[in-house]
């Protein structure tokens, strides 16, 4: 099951934690907080491939869906994240339909995509009796989020949302504000207006934005807020 994919389709509210460093034990501890997903930040966070796999194992053990923001959208990168057990790809800095289609191709097996078959964990190939059925099952539980972080991305937001295989979109607000000429000002009226217009076009294409159904906290903020609440009381 992919809680994120299901919520993107239904609009059901889900909660999760955004990890910026490798800590499987934190995933186990935080699972007590009624979470549905773990967000592995492979772009700005500190993870190697074994860290990604360990995070996926811990997430699966507690019924959480592991998704990951990848550092780039190359086939090799997306393949390795998927083979380690990630169920959802968050693709940053998407500025063209062609780039989005490359993400789709790398994430899904045929007929929707052209994902390379490696039978990574947790199956490792030995327990796949029917490869066709396995590939179809993988497609049904994989999700893709495209991140809009520039003026170019804003302009084609509706076209991106209309693509088959795209589950939802999101905004990298600080990068977007910078590209629009307002560095560090994600709350600037022109930035907010641009995001609102793109959100409207995304909705018209039948898709949702992350902000409409997903609530998450950065683990750094969780740790600091928890320490202050417990130690300052």
C-alpha positions as CSV (number, residue, x, y, z in Angstrom):
1,X,0.0,0.0,0.0
2,X,1.1,3.6,-0.7
3,X,-0.7,5.9,1.7
4,X,0.6,8.9,-0.2
5,X,-0.7,7.7,-3.6
6,X,-4.1,6.9,-2.0
7,X,-4.3,10.3,-0.3
8,X,-3.3,12.2,-3.4
9,X,-6.3,10.5,-5.2
10,X,-8.8,10.8,-2.4
11,X,-7.8,14.0,-0.7
12,X,-7.6,12.2,2.7
13,X,-5.4,14.0,5.1
14,X,-2.1,12.3,6.0
15,X,0.8,13.1,8.3
16,X,4.5,12.4,8.2
17,X,8.0,13.4,9.1
18,X,10.6,14.9,6.8
19,X,14.0,13.4,7.5
20,X,17.2,15.2,6.7
21,X,19.6,12.7,8.1
22,X,19.8,8.9,8.5
23,X,18.1,7.7,11.7
24,X,16.0,4.5,11.5
25,X,15.4,4.5,15.2
26,X,13.7,7.9,14.9
27,X,11.3,6.4,12.3
28,X,10.5,3.6,14.8
29,X,9.9,6.1,17.6
30,X,7.9,8.6,15.5
31,X,5.6,5.8,14.3
32,X,3.8,6.1,17.6
33,X,2.6,9.6,16.5
34,X,0.0,8.2,14.1
35,X,2.0,8.9,10.9
36,X,1.4,7.6,7.4
37,X,4.6,8.4,5.6
38,X,8.3,9.1,5.9
39,X,9.9,11.7,3.6
40,X,13.6,11.0,2.9
41,X,15.3,14.1,1.7
42,X,17.8,12.8,-0.8
43,X,18.4,16.2,-2.3
44,X,19.4,18.3,0.7
45,X,19.7,15.6,3.4
46,X,22.6,13.4,4.3
47,X,21.9,9.8,3.1
48,X,23.9,7.1,1.4
49,X,22.3,4.1,-0.3
50,X,22.4,1.9,2.8
51,X,20.7,4.7,4.8
52,X,17.9,4.9,2.3
53,X,17.4,1.1,2.5
54,X,17.4,1.1,6.3
55,X,14.9,3.9,6.3
56,X,12.6,1.9,4.0
57,X,12.9,-1.2,6.2
58,X,12.0,0.7,9.3
59,X,9.1,2.5,7.6
60,X,7.7,-0.8,6.2
61,X,8.0,-2.5,9.6
62,X,5.6,0.1,11.1
63,X,3.2,0.5,8.1
64,X,4.6,3.8,6.9
65,X,5.1,4.7,3.3
66,X,8.7,5.8,2.5
67,X,8.9,8.5,-0.2
68,X,12.1,10.3,-1.3
69,X,13.0,13.6,-2.8
70,X,15.8,12.5,-5.3
71,X,18.9,14.7,-5.9
72,X,18.4,14.5,-9.6
73,X,16.0,12.8,-12.1
74,X,18.5,10.6,-13.9
75,X,17.4,7.1,-14.6
76,X,20.2,5.7,-12.5
77,X,19.3,7.7,-9.5
78,X,15.5,7.0,-9.6
79,X,16.2,3.3,-10.2
80,X,18.5,3.0,-7.1
81,X,15.9,4.8,-4.9
82,X,13.1,2.5,-6.1
83,X,15.2,-0.6,-5.8
84,X,16.1,0.2,-2.2
85,X,12.4,0.2,-1.3
86,X,11.1,3.8,-1.8
87,X,7.5,3.8,-2.8
88,X,7.2,7.4,-4.0
89,X,9.5,9.7,-6.0
90,X,9.5,13.4,-5.4
91,X,11.2,15.0,-8.4
92,X,12.8,18.5,-7.9
93,X,13.2,21.4,-10.3
94,X,10.8,20.2,-13.0
95,X,10.7,22.8,-15.8
96,X,9.5,20.8,-18.8
97,X,7.0,18.1,-19.8
98,X,9.9,16.2,-21.2
99,X,11.6,16.1,-17.8
100,X,8.4,15.0,-16.2
101,X,8.0,12.2,-18.7
102,X,11.6,11.0,-18.0
103,X,10.6,10.7,-14.3
104,X,7.5,8.7,-15.3
105,X,9.6,6.4,-17.5
106,X,12.1,5.7,-14.8
107,X,9.6,5.1,-12.0
108,X,7.1,2.8,-13.7
109,X,7.4,-0.5,-15.6
110,X,5.7,-0.9,-19.0
111,X,3.3,0.0,-20.3
112,X,3.3,3.3,-18.4
113,X,7.1,3.6,-18.2
114,X,10.3,1.8,-18.9
115,X,11.7,1.1,-15.4
116,X,14.7,-1.2,-15.3
117,X,13.9,-4.5,-13.7
118,X,16.3,-5.3,-10.9
119,X,14.0,-6.9,-8.3
120,X,15.6,-4.9,-5.4
121,X,14.6,-5.3,-1.9
122,X,12.5,-6.5,-0.3
123,X,12.0,-9.2,-3.0
124,X,15.5,-9.6,-4.4
125,X,14.1,-11.7,-7.2
126,X,13.9,-15.1,-5.3
127,X,10.3,-14.7,-4.3
128,X,8.8,-13.4,-7.5
129,X,6.7,-16.2,-9.0
130,X,5.1,-14.1,-11.7
131,X,7.2,-11.2,-13.0
132,X,4.5,-9.6,-15.0
133,X,2.1,-9.5,-12.0
134,X,5.0,-8.2,-9.8
135,X,5.7,-5.4,-12.2
136,X,2.0,-4.5,-12.3
137,X,1.9,-4.5,-8.5
138,X,4.9,-2.2,-8.3
139,X,3.2,0.3,-10.7
140,X,0.0,0.3,-8.6
141,X,1.9,1.2,-5.4
142,X,4.4,3.7,-6.9
143,X,3.8,7.5,-6.8
144,X,5.3,10.6,-8.3
145,X,5.3,14.2,-7.1
146,X,6.7,16.9,-9.4
147,X,8.2,19.9,-7.7
148,X,7.7,23.4,-9.2
149,X,10.5,25.6,-8.2
150,X,10.9,28.2,-11.0
151,X,8.9,30.5,-13.3
152,X,9.3,27.9,-16.1
153,X,7.7,25.3,-13.9
154,X,4.8,27.6,-13.0
155,X,4.0,28.3,-16.6
156,X,3.4,24.6,-17.4
157,X,1.9,23.5,-14.1
158,X,-1.4,22.4,-15.7
159,X,0.3,20.5,-18.4
160,X,2.5,18.7,-15.8
161,X,-0.5,17.8,-13.7
162,X,-2.4,16.3,-16.7
163,X,0.3,13.7,-17.4
164,X,-0.7,10.1,-16.7
165,X,1.4,8.7,-13.8
166,X,1.7,12.0,-12.0
167,X,-0.1,11.8,-8.6
168,X,0.4,15.3,-7.2
169,X,2.6,18.4,-7.4
170,X,4.3,20.6,-4.9
171,X,6.1,23.9,-4.7
172,X,9.7,24.5,-3.6
173,X,8.7,27.9,-2.3
174,X,12.1,29.4,-1.4
175,X,13.7,28.4,-4.7
176,X,10.6,29.6,-6.5
177,X,10.7,32.9,-4.7
178,X,14.3,33.3,-5.6
179,X,13.6,32.6,-9.3
180,X,10.8,35.1,-9.3
181,X,13.1,37.8,-8.0
182,X,12.2,37.7,-4.3
183,X,15.0,35.7,-2.6
184,X,14.1,34.5,0.9
185,X,10.5,36.0,0.6
186,X,8.2,33.0,0.0
187,X,5.4,35.0,1.6
188,X,5.7,37.9,-0.9
189,X,2.3,38.7,-2.5
190,X,3.5,38.1,-6.0
191,X,4.9,34.7,-5.0
192,X,1.7,33.7,-3.3
193,X,-0.3,34.9,-6.3
194,X,1.8,32.9,-8.7
195,X,1.4,29.8,-6.5
196,X,-2.4,30.3,-6.3
197,X,-2.7,30.6,-10.0
198,X,-0.6,27.4,-10.6
199,X,-2.6,25.5,-7.9
200,X,-5.9,26.5,-9.7
201,X,-4.5,25.1,-13.0
202,X,-3.3,21.9,-11.3
203,X,-6.8,21.4,-9.8
204,X,-8.4,21.9,-13.2
205,X,-6.3,19.1,-14.5
206,X,-7.7,16.8,-11.9
207,X,-4.7,16.6,-9.6
208,X,-3.9,17.9,-6.1
209,X,-0.9,19.7,-4.6
210,X,0.9,18.3,-1.6
211,X,-0.2,21.2,0.5
212,X,-3.9,20.2,0.1
213,X,-3.7,16.8,1.7
214,X,-0.2,16.3,3.3
215,X,1.0,17.6,6.6
216,X,4.5,17.0,7.7
217,X,7.1,18.4,10.1
218,X,10.9,18.5,9.5
219,X,12.7,16.3,12.0
220,X,15.0,19.1,13.0
221,X,12.0,21.2,14.1
222,X,10.4,18.2,15.9
223,X,13.5,17.6,17.9
224,X,13.9,21.3,18.9
225,X,10.2,21.8,19.7
226,X,10.1,18.6,21.7
227,X,13.2,19.6,23.7
228,X,11.9,23.0,24.4
229,X,8.5,21.8,25.6
230,X,10.0,19.1,27.9
231,X,12.9,21.0,29.2
232,X,11.5,24.5,29.5
233,X,8.3,23.4,31.4
